[in-house]
């Protein structure tokens, strides 16, 4: 069965500093990988996705993620964090074998210090 | 950007009561989903719906749950007899013509927070 692990429950980062959120997945075939962000009181917004091709994926709001098959990872990065990036971030995996469902990680809550 | 709309944003109910959570997916989408997130836990898949029938469901989606697309725009989740453990944020989502097995984007609504007392 597929699974996603986000090892960091909370991360605190200073505004302007870089951010990296870790995601490891388990999936028996070629994965489709996603990062979603959830601001308080809001729904899940897609930041970026990987289906195939270039393993470095660019997303919205200045985020990028790199798919590393050998490490079963899909870490999310942002070079310079803004206060508005404070939110909860979810990694998710899907794919042909998964049908039409995504499996989510437990999320990482990001706090941004002034 | 198009939106998935969910109503109500919050719902409080007594244990044993029936609740219906409502969603308006994006108009040209064909695949519809419900996910839920119990406080402090992962977002979990409940059910997917395509061509007026359930295409997949999880173990969570037992006989107490049902989904329906009563007209051309709404997609509902019904819980027949709510339990305390049904308290969660319920997210509706939709995707386009190919579903998630193709290069489709999944759009989520902002959720309905269900509290069962």
Interface residues (C-beta under 8 A of the other chain):
Chain A: X32 X34 X36 X41 X42 X43 X44 X45 X46 X49 X51 X90 X92 X94 X95 X96 X98 X99 X100 X101 X102 X103 X104 X105 X106 X107
Chain B: X4 X6 X31 X33 X35 X41 X42 X43 X44 X45 X48 X50 X55 X56 X58 X91 X93 X95 X99 X100 X101 X103 X105 X106 X107 X108 X109 X110 X111
